[in-house]
Amino acid sequence: HIAAYGPDNHLRLTGLHETQSIDKFNYGVANRGASIRIPHSFVAGDAYRGYLEDRRPNSQADPYKILARLLKTISEVKA
C-alpha cells in the first residue's frame, strides 16, 4: 500500500510525532499514532457507522490510486 500513498513517506512516517513507522501497521479506536484510526463515533454497540481515518497517505498521493489499492485488499480478504 505504501507505494500508492505518495512520495517521501519514509521521511514522515517515522513512528514519532503521532505517526506509525512506515514498516509497521496497526489500528485503534481514537489512537492518533495508529496507521488506521477508528473514531469513537464509529463503534456503537454492535453497529458500526461513520468513517475510518487512514493516516498514512501524504498530500501528494492520488486518492483514486489509494482507494483502488484499499478495495483490492478488501476484495482479496473477503475471497
CYANA upper distance limits for C-alpha pairs under 8 A (distance plus 0.5 A):
  1 HIS  CA      5 TYR  CA      7.32
  1 HIS  CA     66 ILE  CA      8.18
  1 HIS  CA     69 ARG  CA      7.03
  1 HIS  CA     70 LEU  CA      8.26
  2 ILE  CA      6 GLY  CA      8.09
  2 ILE  CA      9 ASN  CA      8.37
  2 ILE  CA     22 ILE  CA      8.30
  2 ILE  CA     56 ARG  CA      8.07
  2 ILE  CA     57 PRO  CA      8.23
  3 ALA  CA      7 PRO  CA      8.18
  4 ALA  CA     57 PRO  CA      8.38
  4 ALA  CA     61 ALA  CA      7.29
  4 ALA  CA     62 ASP  CA      7.93
  4 ALA  CA     65 LYS  CA      6.62
  4 ALA  CA     66 ILE  CA      6.25
  4 ALA  CA     69 ARG  CA      7.97
  5 TYR  CA      9 ASN  CA      8.02
  5 TYR  CA     56 ARG  CA      7.20
  5 TYR  CA     57 PRO  CA      4.77
  5 TYR  CA     58 ASN  CA      6.66
  5 TYR  CA     60 GLN  CA      8.45
  5 TYR  CA     61 ALA  CA      5.58
  5 TYR  CA     62 ASP  CA      7.89
  5 TYR  CA     66 ILE  CA      6.94
  6 GLY  CA     57 PRO  CA      6.73
  6 GLY  CA     58 ASN  CA      6.13
  6 GLY  CA     59 SER  CA      7.87
  6 GLY  CA     60 GLN  CA      5.91
  6 GLY  CA     61 ALA  CA      4.59
  6 GLY  CA     62 ASP  CA      7.77
  7 PRO  CA     58 ASN  CA      8.27
  7 PRO  CA     60 GLN  CA      7.65
  7 PRO  CA     61 ALA  CA      7.98
  8 ASP  CA     12 ARG  CA      7.75
  9 ASN  CA     13 LEU  CA      6.25
  9 ASN  CA     22 ILE  CA      7.89
  9 ASN  CA     56 ARG  CA      8.42
  9 ASN  CA     57 PRO  CA      8.29
  9 ASN  CA     58 ASN  CA      7.46
 10 HIS  CA     14 THR  CA      7.24
 10 HIS  CA     22 ILE  CA      6.66
 12 ARG  CA     19 THR  CA      8.39
 13 LEU  CA     19 THR  CA      6.23
 13 LEU  CA     20 GLN  CA      6.53
 13 LEU  CA     21 SER  CA      5.59
 13 LEU  CA     22 ILE  CA      5.52
 13 LEU  CA     56 ARG  CA      7.90
 14 THR  CA     19 THR  CA      7.16
 14 THR  CA     20 GLN  CA      7.10
 14 THR  CA     21 SER  CA      5.16
 14 THR  CA     22 ILE  CA      6.84
 15 GLY  CA     19 THR  CA      5.48
 15 GLY  CA     20 GLN  CA      4.83
 15 GLY  CA     21 SER  CA      4.49
 15 GLY  CA     22 ILE  CA      7.93
 15 GLY  CA     33 GLY  CA      8.22
 16 LEU  CA     20 GLN  CA      7.70
 16 LEU  CA     21 SER  CA      8.17
 17 HIS  CA     33 GLY  CA      8.30
 18 GLU  CA     32 ARG  CA      6.15
 18 GLU  CA     33 GLY  CA      4.74
 18 GLU  CA     34 ALA  CA      8.20
 19 THR  CA     32 ARG  CA      7.70
 19 THR  CA     33 GLY  CA      5.15
 19 THR  CA     34 ALA  CA      6.99
 19 THR  CA     35 SER  CA      7.65
 19 THR  CA     55 ARG  CA      8.09
 20 GLN  CA     24 LYS  CA      7.20
 20 GLN  CA     25 PHE  CA      7.60
 20 GLN  CA     26 ASN  CA      8.17
 20 GLN  CA     33 GLY  CA      6.04
 20 GLN  CA     34 ALA  CA      6.05
 20 GLN  CA     35 SER  CA      6.19
 21 SER  CA     25 PHE  CA      8.24
 25 PHE  CA     34 ALA  CA      7.98
 25 PHE  CA     35 SER  CA      6.21
 26 ASN  CA     34 ALA  CA      5.94
 26 ASN  CA     35 SER  CA      5.86
 26 ASN  CA     36 ILE  CA      7.12
 27 TYR  CA     31 ASN  CA      7.83
 27 TYR  CA     34 ALA  CA      5.52
 27 TYR  CA     35 SER  CA      6.17
 27 TYR  CA     36 ILE  CA      5.15
 27 TYR  CA     37 ARG  CA      6.28
 27 TYR  CA     38 ILE  CA      7.80
 28 GLY  CA     34 ALA  CA      6.70
 28 GLY  CA     36 ILE  CA      7.31
 28 GLY  CA     37 ARG  CA      6.03
 28 GLY  CA     38 ILE  CA      6.33
 29 VAL  CA     37 ARG  CA      6.51
 29 VAL  CA     38 ILE  CA      4.95
 29 VAL  CA     39 PRO  CA      6.12
 29 VAL  CA     40 HIS  CA      6.62
 30 ALA  CA     37 ARG  CA      6.47
 30 ALA  CA     38 ILE  CA      6.24
 30 ALA  CA     39 PRO  CA      5.62
 30 ALA  CA     40 HIS  CA      6.70
 31 ASN  CA     37 ARG  CA      6.21
 31 ASN  CA     38 ILE  CA      7.91
 32 ARG  CA     37 ARG  CA      6.86
 33 GLY  CA     37 ARG  CA      8.50
 34 ALA  CA     55 ARG  CA      7.90
 35 SER  CA     54 ASP  CA      6.65
 35 SER  CA     55 ARG  CA      5.91
 35 SER  CA     56 ARG  CA      6.57
 36 ILE  CA     52 LEU  CA      7.27
 36 ILE  CA     53 GLU  CA      6.06
 36 ILE  CA     54 ASP  CA      5.08
 36 ILE  CA     55 ARG  CA      6.43
 36 ILE  CA     56 ARG  CA      8.39
 37 ARG  CA     52 LEU  CA      6.59
 37 ARG  CA     53 GLU  CA      5.47
 37 ARG  CA     54 ASP  CA      6.94
 37 ARG  CA     55 ARG  CA      7.62
 38 ILE  CA     42 PHE  CA      7.01
 38 ILE  CA     51 TYR  CA      7.87
 38 ILE  CA     52 LEU  CA      5.69
 38 ILE  CA     53 GLU  CA      6.89
 39 PRO  CA     43 VAL  CA      8.10
 39 PRO  CA     51 TYR  CA      8.01
 39 PRO  CA     52 LEU  CA      7.52
 39 PRO  CA     53 GLU  CA      8.39
 41 SER  CA     49 ARG  CA      7.77
 41 SER  CA     50 GLY  CA      7.23
 42 PHE  CA     48 TYR  CA      5.92
 42 PHE  CA     49 ARG  CA      5.26
 42 PHE  CA     50 GLY  CA      5.43
 42 PHE  CA     51 TYR  CA      6.92
 42 PHE  CA     52 LEU  CA      8.23
 43 VAL  CA     47 ALA  CA      7.00
 43 VAL  CA     48 TYR  CA      5.53
 43 VAL  CA     49 ARG  CA      7.18
 44 ALA  CA     48 TYR  CA      6.48
 44 ALA  CA     49 ARG  CA      8.02
 57 PRO  CA     61 ALA  CA      6.64
 57 PRO  CA     66 ILE  CA      8.45
 61 ALA  CA     65 LYS  CA      8.42
 61 ALA  CA     66 ILE  CA      8.05
 62 ASP  CA     66 ILE  CA      6.93
 63 PRO  CA     67 LEU  CA      6.62
 64 TYR  CA     68 ALA  CA      6.57
 65 LYS  CA     69 ARG  CA      6.67
 66 ILE  CA     70 LEU  CA      6.74
 67 LEU  CA     71 LEU  CA      6.54
 68 ALA  CA     72 LYS  CA      6.60
 69 ARG  CA     73 THR  CA      6.78
 70 LEU  CA     74 ILE  CA      6.71
 71 LEU  CA     75 SER  CA      6.59
 72 LYS  CA     76 GLU  CA      6.71
 73 THR  CA     77 VAL  CA      6.75
 74 ILE  CA     78 LYS  CA      6.67
 75 SER  CA     79 ALA  CA      6.65
